[in-house]
Amino acid sequence: MIKGIRYVSVLLTGCLLISIGINFFFVSYHLLDGGIIGVGLIAHYIWNFPVGMTIIVVSIPIYILAWIYFRPFFYNSLAGVIVSSLMIDYFATFIPAIPILPPLPSAIIGGLMLGIGAGIMFLLDISTGGFDLLAQMISAKTTWNVGVLIVGFDLGAVVAGISIVTMDEIILSTIAVIATGFATTVITAFGGINTHGVQTD
């Protein structure tokens, strides 16, 4: 019972932080995030597709791999991708007309919120799917810290979006990605997960 309450609390808190970080700090300045969320943002900026729905669709191939090779990660991340995607699209209806903060603080705070949200969920082996799930699977088989892997995937998504944003937005997006990776790495390194992505409590 206690474990169930803890699981739900961490899941909802992590997804809430991620959804607020994206909608209240990233979208206002046309910033990109990394990984699967970055792909969702790119689709949103180009075609106005819902970010959350795009995340679910693009995550399908990775979930097929997880089902075949990492069944526990599949089950643990399924709730994460569904809840986070629904929250992202729900809070998109509340994006403020006027940005809450200037560009640089928005990039830093938004990135930290995403990193903290993802990090605390990783402590219970929950991920938001997509490249986060892929990072967990790779981390389980290597000595790489899951946060470090996410930074690499995230920077790749930012590079993929270069053609649709300005140079200033690329710089701010890179700062946001670094903030995300920093927060995730710190939490996973000191919060009970070893370098293989396995919980040690």
C-alpha beads as a LAMMPS data file, in Angstrom:
LAMMPS data file: protein, C-alpha beads

201 atoms
200 bonds

1 atom types
1 bond types

-500.0 500.0 xlo xhi
-500.0 500.0 ylo yhi
-500.0 500.0 zlo zhi

Masses

1 110.0

Atoms # bond

1 1 1 0.000 0.000 0.000
2 1 1 2.747 2.424 1.009
3 1 1 4.788 1.505 -2.059
4 1 1 1.753 2.087 -4.245
5 1 1 1.136 5.518 -2.767
6 1 1 4.804 6.391 -3.172
7 1 1 4.757 5.229 -6.786
8 1 1 1.671 7.277 -7.684
9 1 1 2.964 10.349 -5.827
10 1 1 6.331 10.271 -7.574
11 1 1 4.711 9.581 -10.952
12 1 1 2.303 12.501 -10.678
13 1 1 4.909 14.886 -9.257
14 1 1 7.464 14.039 -11.918
15 1 1 4.980 14.339 -14.766
16 1 1 3.642 17.606 -13.370
17 1 1 7.125 19.138 -13.244
18 1 1 7.828 18.028 -16.803
19 1 1 4.551 19.342 -18.191
20 1 1 4.904 22.725 -16.465
21 1 1 8.524 23.048 -17.552
22 1 1 7.582 22.464 -21.177
23 1 1 4.433 24.549 -21.416
24 1 1 5.302 27.457 -19.121
25 1 1 8.990 27.883 -19.864
26 1 1 9.912 26.228 -23.182
27 1 1 7.027 26.869 -25.553
28 1 1 6.848 30.583 -24.721
29 1 1 10.297 31.107 -26.236
30 1 1 10.100 28.459 -28.966
31 1 1 12.749 26.412 -27.197
32 1 1 13.612 22.827 -27.986
33 1 1 14.100 20.078 -25.483
34 1 1 16.033 16.939 -26.174
35 1 1 15.011 13.381 -26.753
36 1 1 11.459 12.383 -27.483
37 1 1 10.065 15.584 -25.967
38 1 1 12.243 17.546 -28.375
39 1 1 10.740 15.578 -31.249
40 1 1 7.283 16.429 -29.914
41 1 1 8.169 20.118 -29.710
42 1 1 9.561 20.132 -33.245
43 1 1 6.322 18.575 -34.525
44 1 1 4.363 21.156 -32.536
45 1 1 6.303 24.129 -33.886
46 1 1 6.114 22.935 -37.507
47 1 1 2.649 21.356 -37.742
48 1 1 1.013 22.380 -34.451
49 1 1 0.708 18.718 -33.438
50 1 1 0.054 18.067 -29.731
51 1 1 3.388 17.437 -28.015
52 1 1 2.113 14.629 -25.806
53 1 1 0.409 12.709 -28.583
54 1 1 3.537 12.949 -30.728
55 1 1 5.582 11.518 -27.855
56 1 1 3.295 8.489 -27.626
57 1 1 3.403 7.799 -31.368
58 1 1 7.189 8.167 -31.707
59 1 1 7.755 6.019 -28.605
60 1 1 6.019 2.973 -30.093
61 1 1 9.146 1.411 -31.740
62 1 1 11.144 1.840 -28.522
63 1 1 8.358 0.210 -26.539
64 1 1 8.427 -2.738 -28.920
65 1 1 12.139 -3.179 -28.140
66 1 1 11.442 -2.843 -24.424
67 1 1 8.715 -5.493 -24.630
68 1 1 11.100 -7.907 -26.299
69 1 1 14.323 -7.286 -24.361
70 1 1 13.531 -5.284 -21.193
71 1 1 10.049 -6.286 -20.090
72 1 1 10.325 -4.712 -16.588
73 1 1 11.245 -1.332 -18.107
74 1 1 8.272 -1.643 -20.450
75 1 1 5.829 -2.016 -17.578
76 1 1 7.509 0.623 -15.395
77 1 1 7.587 3.272 -18.106
78 1 1 4.149 2.689 -19.598
79 1 1 2.429 4.750 -16.916
80 1 1 5.118 7.416 -17.230
81 1 1 4.679 8.004 -20.941
82 1 1 0.888 7.977 -20.780
83 1 1 0.520 10.251 -17.749
84 1 1 3.252 12.687 -18.820
85 1 1 1.876 12.946 -22.368
86 1 1 -1.659 13.570 -21.141
87 1 1 -0.422 16.173 -18.657
88 1 1 1.693 17.925 -21.290
89 1 1 -1.272 18.265 -23.638
90 1 1 -3.604 19.258 -20.797
91 1 1 -1.377 22.039 -19.479
92 1 1 -0.818 23.279 -23.036
93 1 1 -4.242 24.897 -22.731
94 1 1 -2.880 27.115 -19.934
95 1 1 0.243 28.467 -21.649
96 1 1 0.478 32.132 -20.577
97 1 1 0.135 34.774 -23.281
98 1 1 3.040 36.663 -21.705
99 1 1 6.126 34.644 -20.705
100 1 1 6.574 34.247 -16.947
101 1 1 10.327 34.892 -17.018
102 1 1 12.947 36.253 -19.445
103 1 1 14.483 33.805 -21.940
104 1 1 17.614 32.691 -20.047
105 1 1 15.930 32.040 -16.668
106 1 1 13.123 30.246 -18.523
107 1 1 15.612 27.938 -20.226
108 1 1 17.410 27.170 -16.971
109 1 1 14.357 26.747 -14.758
110 1 1 12.419 24.843 -17.403
111 1 1 15.377 22.524 -17.942
112 1 1 15.836 21.941 -14.223
113 1 1 12.141 21.150 -13.820
114 1 1 12.337 18.550 -16.574
115 1 1 15.500 17.067 -15.089
116 1 1 14.109 16.900 -11.570
117 1 1 10.842 15.428 -12.813
118 1 1 12.590 12.738 -14.837
119 1 1 15.182 12.114 -12.120
120 1 1 12.781 11.434 -9.288
121 1 1 10.814 9.058 -11.488
122 1 1 13.995 7.195 -12.424
123 1 1 14.472 6.491 -8.715
124 1 1 11.468 4.175 -8.974
125 1 1 12.427 2.916 -12.450
126 1 1 9.721 5.060 -14.032
127 1 1 10.493 6.846 -17.277
128 1 1 8.536 9.014 -19.695
129 1 1 9.260 6.599 -22.505
130 1 1 10.983 7.468 -25.732
131 1 1 14.688 8.156 -25.475
132 1 1 14.490 8.162 -21.667
133 1 1 13.406 4.538 -21.848
134 1 1 16.132 3.830 -24.395
135 1 1 18.658 5.431 -22.038
136 1 1 17.468 3.195 -19.210
137 1 1 17.872 0.100 -21.357
138 1 1 21.388 1.074 -22.452
139 1 1 22.348 2.038 -18.896
140 1 1 21.217 -1.365 -17.639
141 1 1 23.702 -3.059 -19.977
142 1 1 26.646 -0.642 -19.673
143 1 1 28.529 1.498 -17.147
144 1 1 26.957 4.721 -18.447
145 1 1 24.908 6.844 -16.063
146 1 1 21.357 7.266 -17.339
147 1 1 21.554 11.048 -16.983
148 1 1 24.676 11.230 -19.147
149 1 1 22.989 9.166 -21.848
150 1 1 19.955 11.438 -21.799
151 1 1 22.179 14.492 -22.336
152 1 1 23.551 12.868 -25.490
153 1 1 20.111 12.004 -26.857
154 1 1 18.786 15.426 -25.919
155 1 1 21.566 17.313 -27.682
156 1 1 20.899 15.188 -30.764
157 1 1 17.257 16.279 -30.815
158 1 1 18.273 19.924 -30.441
159 1 1 20.610 19.587 -33.420
160 1 1 17.750 18.048 -35.420
161 1 1 15.666 21.173 -34.770
162 1 1 18.280 23.715 -35.823
163 1 1 16.505 24.500 -39.086
164 1 1 13.294 25.679 -37.399
165 1 1 14.668 27.927 -34.663
166 1 1 16.940 30.956 -34.469
167 1 1 20.518 30.901 -33.235
168 1 1 19.450 32.502 -29.952
169 1 1 16.842 29.781 -29.485
170 1 1 19.433 27.091 -30.209
171 1 1 21.750 28.530 -27.551
172 1 1 18.925 28.742 -25.017
173 1 1 17.760 25.224 -25.908
174 1 1 21.272 23.889 -25.382
175 1 1 21.406 25.566 -21.974
176 1 1 18.024 24.022 -21.121
177 1 1 19.214 20.569 -22.175
178 1 1 22.353 20.894 -20.063
179 1 1 20.226 21.975 -17.081
180 1 1 17.962 18.969 -17.623
181 1 1 20.877 16.561 -17.828
182 1 1 22.572 18.084 -14.799
183 1 1 19.484 17.744 -12.616
184 1 1 18.783 14.203 -13.806
185 1 1 22.390 13.111 -13.328
186 1 1 22.627 14.536 -9.814
187 1 1 19.369 12.941 -8.677
188 1 1 20.100 9.524 -10.184
189 1 1 23.709 9.513 -8.971
190 1 1 22.933 10.456 -5.372
191 1 1 19.343 9.338 -4.980
192 1 1 19.765 5.575 -4.967
193 1 1 20.628 4.565 -8.535
194 1 1 24.055 3.326 -9.514
195 1 1 25.776 3.906 -12.841
196 1 1 23.973 0.944 -14.360
197 1 1 20.577 2.504 -13.731
198 1 1 19.711 -0.047 -11.060
199 1 1 18.108 1.030 -7.808
200 1 1 20.325 0.363 -4.814
201 1 1 18.046 0.962 -1.819

Bonds

1 1 1 2
2 1 2 3
3 1 3 4
4 1 4 5
5 1 5 6
6 1 6 7
7 1 7 8
8 1 8 9
9 1 9 10
10 1 10 11
11 1 11 12
12 1 12 13
13 1 13 14
14 1 14 15
15 1 15 16
16 1 16 17
17 1 17 18
18 1 18 19
19 1 19 20
20 1 20 21
21 1 21 22
22 1 22 23
23 1 23 24
24 1 24 25
25 1 25 26
26 1 26 27
27 1 27 28
28 1 28 29
29 1 29 30
30 1 30 31
31 1 31 32
32 1 32 33
33 1 33 34
34 1 34 35
35 1 35 36
36 1 36 37
37 1 37 38
38 1 38 39
39 1 39 40
40 1 40 41
41 1 41 42
42 1 42 43
43 1 43 44
44 1 44 45
45 1 45 46
46 1 46 47
47 1 47 48
48 1 48 49
49 1 49 50
50 1 50 51
51 1 51 52
52 1 52 53
53 1 53 54
54 1 54 55
55 1 55 56
56 1 56 57
57 1 57 58
58 1 58 59
59 1 59 60
60 1 60 61
61 1 61 62
62 1 62 63
63 1 63 64
64 1 64 65
65 1 65 66
66 1 66 67
67 1 67 68
68 1 68 69
69 1 69 70
70 1 70 71
71 1 71 72
72 1 72 73
73 1 73 74
74 1 74 75
75 1 75 76
76 1 76 77
77 1 77 78
78 1 78 79
79 1 79 80
80 1 80 81
81 1 81 82
82 1 82 83
83 1 83 84
84 1 84 85
85 1 85 86
86 1 86 87
87 1 87 88
88 1 88 89
89 1 89 90
90 1 90 91
91 1 91 92
92 1 92 93
93 1 93 94
94 1 94 95
95 1 95 96
96 1 96 97
97 1 97 98
98 1 98 99
99 1 99 100
100 1 100 101
101 1 101 102
102 1 102 103
103 1 103 104
104 1 104 105
105 1 105 106
106 1 106 107
107 1 107 108
108 1 108 109
109 1 109 110
110 1 110 111
111 1 111 112
112 1 112 113
113 1 113 114
114 1 114 115
115 1 115 116
116 1 116 117
117 1 117 118
118 1 118 119
119 1 119 120
120 1 120 121
121 1 121 122
122 1 122 123
123 1 123 124
124 1 124 125
125 1 125 126
126 1 126 127
127 1 127 128
128 1 128 129
129 1 129 130
130 1 130 131
131 1 131 132
132 1 132 133
133 1 133 134
134 1 134 135
135 1 135 136
136 1 136 137
137 1 137 138
138 1 138 139
139 1 139 140
140 1 140 141
141 1 141 142
142 1 142 143
143 1 143 144
144 1 144 145
145 1 145 146
146 1 146 147
147 1 147 148
148 1 148 149
149 1 149 150
150 1 150 151
151 1 151 152
152 1 152 153
153 1 153 154
154 1 154 155
155 1 155 156
156 1 156 157
157 1 157 158
158 1 158 159
159 1 159 160
160 1 160 161
161 1 161 162
162 1 162 163
163 1 163 164
164 1 164 165
165 1 165 166
166 1 166 167
167 1 167 168
168 1 168 169
169 1 169 170
170 1 170 171
171 1 171 172
172 1 172 173
173 1 173 174
174 1 174 175
175 1 175 176
176 1 176 177
177 1 177 178
178 1 178 179
179 1 179 180
180 1 180 181
181 1 181 182
182 1 182 183
183 1 183 184
184 1 184 185
185 1 185 186
186 1 186 187
187 1 187 188
188 1 188 189
189 1 189 190
190 1 190 191
191 1 191 192
192 1 192 193
193 1 193 194
194 1 194 195
195 1 195 196
196 1 196 197
197 1 197 198
198 1 198 199
199 1 199 200
200 1 200 201
